[in-house]
Amino acid sequence: MLELKQKIQLLAKQYLSETIEIRRHLHANPELSFQEYSTSDYIASQLKKYSIPFEQGMVKTGIVGLIEGRNPTKKTIALRADIDALPITESNTCEYSSKNVGIMHACGHDAHTASLLTSARILYELKNEFEGTIKLIFQPGEEKLPGGASLMIKEGVLENPRPQAILGQHVYPIMEAGKVGFKSGMYMASTDELYLNVKGKGGHAALPKDYINPLMIASDILMELNKEFMLKEQKAPTVLAFGKIIGNGATNVIPDEVKLEGTFRTMDETWRLEAHTKMKNIATQVALKHSGIADFRIELGYPFLVNDEHKTISARTAAENYLGKENVEELPMRMTAEDFAFYSQQVPACFYRLGTGNKEKGITSGLHTSTFEIDERALETGSGLMAWLAINELSV
């Protein structure tokens, strides 16, 4: 295995410049969730160049490739990268800045895709040196409900052949390039979208007896929800937050209704459903107290993401062997969400973090910001390590 590891490391280094080219092309040409048609065609062109068989068109823009080693039916491992971008206007100015106004790869999916393409290239070249099959999943729509992962699963991405494990990686800007992080067990939260419409009775602000102010009702609902969910200890880690409120009145005009949007996140599915009922009841009761109406709609989002303990320990050990123990860190649990969670609910999974920051170079911006950038040296780590982890998983 030592010789094979060295081959992977050499190939990852050898192909780094091309991996960077791929990432920059994707970064300059971002597409929104479920609209990644040009991105899909570009990925397909790269796979063709590497002679890797694939099928295009799952969930319209998704791609699934297969790399068969010796004795291909022995075991199957899946590797996943997401391919969509975000509705953010990029403020970086470089030769590969987004050409599509209002759209940006601000979550690193360009890096995920570039890394997986090079991992696939490496694995295909070494296919006679391992047993089993590697399934490549290039997935659309991670950033938008219901999540491309859920739709690809419905269309059979985890069948024919069914993987015995799945691996995914995600950029991590607060970690220096060259390092990676792992967390066994519960890692990321479920996420639901909240839409609250509070109805009162509009009128002239100077005549309070003639109106029922929905802004005041909404404020009271927010305070009660915060008191119940954020100021009390819950059955599981919980976040309830509202980030948008619209009440189209004026300085002297009370509107008929107010609309709010928010998010609910937790780590327990039973509590998740209980909380939905509790939120709706609180909103209804508070609105009635003020002679108003609360229409509370909850859109179910992604489930919690759980990393299989055995697969994650195995992957972490392999990463330490590949990068050195000093470059592998333990991750904290996060209340952010990822639709990779759908895969983790179906097959043993390991979702890990790839360090992409560089404080000396000023590469420190967070995900989903207009200045997000990566230290592209991380692509060598990302592509090589994923290939090594796949081969390691096939061998255990």
N, C-alpha and C positions, 0 to 999 in steps of 0.2 A: 504493500500500500504506500510505502514511502516514495517509491519511484513514481507511482500514479499521482500522488499529491504534488510532487515536483513538476510533473508534466502539466498539471492544471495551473499551477502558479506561473509557469513559464508562458503558457498560452494566454492566460489572463493579462499578463504584462505585455505580451506581443501584440494582442488585439486591443489594447487600451485606446490607442489613437482612433481606431475605427469605432470603438464603443462610444467615445466622446463625440465623434461625428454623428452617430445615430441619435444620441441624446440631444445634441444641438439641433438636428433637423426636426425632431419631435417637439422640442421646446419652441422652435420658431413657428411651428404649424399646429398649434393646439386646437382641439375640438371639444365641444361640450359633451356631456353624458348622452349616450345613445345616438350621437351624431358623428361618430368617429370613423367616417367612411374613408377619408384619405389616409388616416392613421392606419386603418386596417389594411388598406392596399399596400402601404409602405412596409408594414410588418410582413405581409405575404411575400413581397418582393425580396426581402432579406432572407426569409426561410427558403425561398426558391434558390437563391444564390448559394445557400449552405447545403442544398439538396435534402432538406428535412421535409418529410411528407406532412401535410396538414390539411385541415378542412376549414374553409372560411364561410362566415355567414351565420354562425350561431348567435342568436339574439341580434341578428342583422350584421353587427360589426365585430363580433367575437371570433377568435381563431383558436383552434385546438390542433396541436401538433403531436406527433409520436416519434420517439427515438427508441428503437428496439436494440437492445444489446444481445449478448448470447443468452440462450434459453429465455426468450422474452416473456413467457407465461409464468415464470417463477414468481415475480413480484412486480407491482406497478406503483410508482411514486409520481405524484403530481406537483408541478411547480407553477405558481400563479403570479402574474403581473397585471395591474390595472392600467388602462390606456387613456382614460378621459381626463379632461382639464376642467378648470373652474371659471366662473363668470367674474373674473377679476382683471382690471386693466393693469398691465405690467408697467412699473416705473423704472425698471432696470434699463440701461442703455448699453447694449453690447451688440456684436454682430449677429447674435442668434436670438435677440429679443423677439417676443411674439409679434408676428405679422398680422394676427387676427385681433383687431381692436376689441377690447372688453373680454378677451379670453386669455387665460394664462395657465401654464403648468406650475401652479403655486403649491402643489402638494407632492411633487416629486414623481408623478406617474411616468414622466418621460425617462427618469433615471431607472425606475423599476423595469420599464419595457426594454430599455437599452441593455440593462444588466441581464435580463432573462434571454434576450436574443444572443448575447455573447456566451452565456452559460450553455445555451442550446448548441451553439456552434462548437464549443469545447466538447460537450458530451457526445455530439455526433461523431466528431473526429476520434473519440476514445471509445466508441460503442463496442469494439471488440475486446475491451478490457474490463467489462463489467457484465453481470447477468441481470436480466429483468428489463422492464420498460419504463421510460420516463414520459409522462404526459405533460405537455406544455399548454398552459391556459393563459391566453391573452384576453382579458375580460373588460368589456365596456361598462360604463355606468356605475362606477363605485360611489360617485359623489351624489347620486340622486335616487330617491326612493322609487321603486321597491328594492333597488340595488341590483346591479348586473349579475352578481353571484347567485342570487335567488332565482333569477330567470334562466341562467345557464344551467343550474341544477335541474330546473323543470324541463329543460330541453335535453337533458341527459349527459351533461359534461362529466358526471362522476360515474358513468357506465361505459362499458365496451371499449377498453377494460376499466373496471372499477379500481381506483387506487387504494392501496392499504394505508397511505399517509399522504398529507399534502403540506407543502412548505410555501411560505410567503415572506417577503421582506418589505420593510417600509423605511424610507429615509427618516433620519432623526437629527435635526439641525443642532440640537444642544449637545450632541456627542461629536467629538472630533473624528474626522475622517481617518480610517484605518482601524477603527474600533467597531464592535457590534455589541448588542445587548439581548438578553433572553429573560423570559419570565414564565415559569411553569404555572399551570392552573389558571384560575380566573385572571384575565389580563385587561380586557377592555369591556366597557359597559354596553348594555342595550341602549337604543335611542328611539324615541318617539317624537313626532311633531305635534305640537299643541296649537289649536286654533280656537280662540274664544271670542265669541261675538256677544257683546253686552248691549241690550236694548233698553232704552228709557223713553223719555218724551222730551223732544226738543222745545226750545222757546227762546225768548229774549232774556239775556242774562240778568237784566234788572228786575225781572219778575219771577223770583224763585218759587212762588206758590203755583206758578203755571207750568213748571217743567219738572221732570225727573232726570237728574243729571247722570248720564251713563258713565261719565268720567269718574265721578265719585264712587259709583258702584264698582267700576273696574278697579279703582284704587283699593277699595275695601277688600275685594276678592284677592288681589295680589298680596295684600298684607296677611290675610287669613291663610292663604296657600303657603306663603313663606313661613309663617308661624308653625304651621302643621308639618311641613316637609323639610325645612332647612334649619329650624331652631330646635327640633326634637330629634332624639336618636331614633333611627329607623332600623328595620329588620335587616337591611343590607345597605352598602354604600349608595347614596342617592343624591341626585342633583335635579332641581326643578328651577328653571330660569326662563324669564320672558325677555326677549330682546327687541320686540317691535310692538308699538302701540299707535293706532291711528284713530283720531277723533276729529273729523273735519268740521270743526266749528270755527269760531273766531273770538276776538276779545269780548264781544258782547252777544255771541251766538252759542247756544247750547245745542249740540248735535243730537240726533235721535239715537245714534248708536256709536259704539266704540269697538274696534277690532284689535285683538292682541294675538301675537304669535310667540311660541316658546318651544322649549325642549324639556323632555323628561328622560333621565338616564338612571339606570340601576344595574345591579349585579345578580338579581334574583327574579326568576320568571314568575313565581307565584306572587311575590310582593309587587311586581310590575303590574299585574292585572288588578290586584287589590287597590293599588294606588290610583289607577285609572278611575275606578268607581268612586274612591274617596275624593279625588279632585273634582269630578263632576258634581258630586253631592254638595261640596263646599260652595262651589260657584252658584249652583241653583239656589241654595238656602240664603246666601248673602244677597243675591239679586232680589229674591222674594221679599226679604226684609226691607228693601228699599223700593218695593213695588215695581221692580224691573224684571227682565228676563235674561237668562244666560244660556246661550247655545254653545256647548263645549264639544268640539270635535277632536278626536285623537287619531292620528294616522300612525299605525304600527310601523315601526322602522326595523332596524337590524337587531338581532338578538345579541346577548353577551358573547364575547369571544373567549373561548377557553382553550388554552394550550395543553395538549396531552402531556402528562408528566413524564412518561417514559421517552416519548419522541423528543421532547424538549431537552431532557437531560442528555440524551444521546447526541442531539444536534449541538448542544453547548460543548460537550466533550470534543466533538469533531472540530468545532470552531476553534477551541483552545489548541488543538493539535495543528490546525492550519495557520492560525494567526499568532499563537502564543497566548498564555493565560492572561498576561497583562493587558491584552487588547479585547478581552471578553468581559462584559459587565453584567451585573444583575439589574434588572429593570423594576421600577415600581409599578404598581397597578395604576391604570389610567381610566378616567371617566370619559375619555373620547371614545368614538365608535368607528367601526370598520365593517364593511359587508363581507370581508373574509370570514366573519363570524358564522355566516351561513354554512361555509365549508366545515368549520370546526364543529358544527352541530351534527355533521354527517359522517365524517371520517376523522381519525386521529390527526391532529394538526399541530404545526409549530409556526407561529408568526413572530418574527424577530425584527430587531431594529438595526439599520445600517447607519453608522455615524457619517455625517456629511458636512459637519461644521469645520470652521478653521478661524479661530479667534484672531490669529496673527494677520490673516488676510482680510479680516472684517466680514467673514461669511458667517453671520450670526442670526439673520432674520428668521422668524418663525414660519411655520406652515400657514398657508392661506393668507399670506401677506403679499403686497405688490412688489416687495423687494426680495422675495425669497430667491435663494441661489444655493448651489452646492459646490463643495470642493470636488472637482471632477476626478481627483485621484481615488475617491471612494468607489468609482465604477470598477476599478480593478479588483478591489475587495469584494464588491457586490457580485460581480460575474463569476469570479473564481470560487468564492466561498459557496455560492449556491450550487455550483457544479459539484464541489467536494461534498456538500451535505447530501445531495441527491445520491451520489455513489455510496456514501456512508450508510444512508438509510436502506438502500437496496441490499447491502451486505449484512445487515443485522437481523 
